[in-house]
Amino acid sequence: MRLICAAVSLLLLAGCSSWRTDPGEITQVPSDRLLAFQEPVQGGGQIVVNRDMGGLGSGCYIAVHVDRQLAARIGIGEVASFQVPPGDRIVGIGLDETDDTLCSKGRLRREKAAHVEPGQSEHFRIVSDNREGFALLADDQPPK
């Protein structure tokens, strides 16, 4: 009986962690939730943010910020691309403050520095787990 309880507990905890979406299942963030950095920038580059699948916050959008400006509201299994000038940028995630449900309550602010070269893309992943909550990671192996 102890073994069954331990196994069920581990499965429940693992169920809250996120996992990388299969490339064929990734969907683009709809245009009504892309809020900034959508126009091409001459000599610029691109920042791409992908949100993993997972149970934690699955009914909520996460706010994506570029240079501390709200750029998109992203759901699980979605990807968004942002056109930016070359140079140093700040990519961040936070609570979707436009949501009036419990999803907008609490605290979430994670930021990463990105150096964008002309014509190049910098990739990030939004991941979650039951202990740490949400995190923003540089993605060295973006989906093809």
C-alpha positions in Angstrom: 0.0 0.0 0.0 2.9 2.4 0.8 4.4 1.7 -2.6 1.1 2.6 -4.3 0.7 5.8 -2.3 4.3 6.8 -3.1 3.9 6.1 -6.8 0.6 8.0 -7.0 2.2 11.0 -5.2 5.1 11.1 -7.6 2.8 10.9 -10.6 0.7 13.8 -9.3 3.8 15.9 -8.7 5.1 15.2 -12.1 1.8 16.1 -13.6 2.4 19.7 -12.7 5.7 20.0 -14.5 5.7 21.2 -18.0 7.2 19.4 -21.1 8.4 20.5 -24.5 5.6 20.6 -27.1 6.0 18.4 -30.2 6.9 20.7 -33.1 3.7 19.6 -35.0 1.5 20.6 -32.1 2.9 24.1 -31.5 0.4 26.9 -32.5 1.0 30.5 -33.2 -0.4 33.0 -30.7 -3.5 34.5 -32.4 -3.0 38.0 -33.7 -5.4 39.5 -31.1 -3.0 38.5 -28.3 0.1 39.8 -30.1 0.4 43.3 -28.8 3.8 44.7 -29.9 6.9 44.2 -31.9 5.2 42.7 -34.9 6.4 45.1 -37.6 9.7 44.2 -39.4 12.7 46.2 -38.2 15.3 46.9 -40.9 18.6 45.4 -39.9 16.9 43.8 -36.9 16.5 40.4 -35.5 13.8 38.3 -33.8 13.0 37.0 -30.3 10.9 33.8 -30.3 9.1 32.6 -27.1 7.5 29.2 -26.8 5.4 28.1 -23.8 5.6 24.4 -22.9 2.6 22.2 -22.3 1.7 21.5 -18.6 -1.0 21.5 -16.0 0.3 24.5 -14.0 -1.6 27.6 -15.1 -2.9 25.8 -18.1 -6.1 27.8 -18.1 -4.2 31.1 -17.9 -2.2 33.2 -20.3 1.3 34.4 -19.3 2.3 38.0 -20.3 5.4 38.2 -22.4 7.4 41.4 -22.2 10.1 42.7 -24.5 12.2 45.6 -23.1 9.6 45.7 -20.3 6.7 46.4 -22.7 3.8 44.0 -22.9 4.3 42.2 -26.2 1.9 39.2 -26.0 -0.4 37.0 -24.0 0.7 33.4 -24.5 -1.1 30.1 -23.7 0.2 26.6 -23.3 1.7 25.1 -26.5 1.9 28.4 -28.2 4.8 30.4 -29.8 5.2 34.1 -30.5 7.8 35.9 -32.5 8.8 39.5 -32.0 10.7 41.8 -34.4 13.4 43.9 -32.5 16.3 46.1 -33.3 19.7 44.6 -32.9 21.5 44.9 -29.6 20.8 44.1 -26.0 17.1 43.3 -25.2 15.3 42.3 -22.0 12.8 39.4 -22.4 10.4 38.8 -19.5 7.3 37.0 -18.3 4.7 38.1 -15.8 1.1 37.7 -14.8 -1.5 38.6 -17.4 -2.9 41.8 -15.8 -5.6 42.1 -18.4 -7.2 38.9 -17.0 -9.8 39.5 -14.2 -9.8 35.9 -12.9 -7.6 34.3 -10.3 -4.9 34.0 -13.0 -4.0 37.6 -12.6 -3.6 37.4 -8.8 -0.2 36.7 -7.2 3.3 37.6 -8.3 5.3 36.6 -11.3 8.2 38.5 -12.8 11.1 36.7 -14.6 13.5 38.4 -17.0 16.4 37.3 -19.1 18.9 39.4 -21.1 19.2 38.7 -24.8 21.7 39.9 -27.4 20.1 40.0 -30.8 22.3 40.1 -33.9 20.9 41.4 -37.3 19.0 38.7 -39.1 19.3 36.3 -36.1 16.8 34.8 -33.7 17.0 34.3 -30.0 14.8 31.6 -28.6 13.2 31.3 -25.1 10.9 28.7 -23.4 8.4 29.3 -20.6 8.5 26.3 -18.4 6.7 25.4 -15.1 7.0 23.0 -12.2 5.2 22.5 -9.0 8.0 23.8 -6.8 9.4 26.7 -8.7 6.4 28.0 -10.6 7.1 29.6 -13.9 10.5 30.2 -15.4 11.9 31.7 -18.5 14.8 29.8 -20.1 17.1 30.4 -23.0 16.3 27.7 -25.6 19.4 26.3 -27.2 17.4 23.6 -29.0 14.3 25.3 -30.4 11.7 23.2 -32.3 12.3 22.9 -36.0 
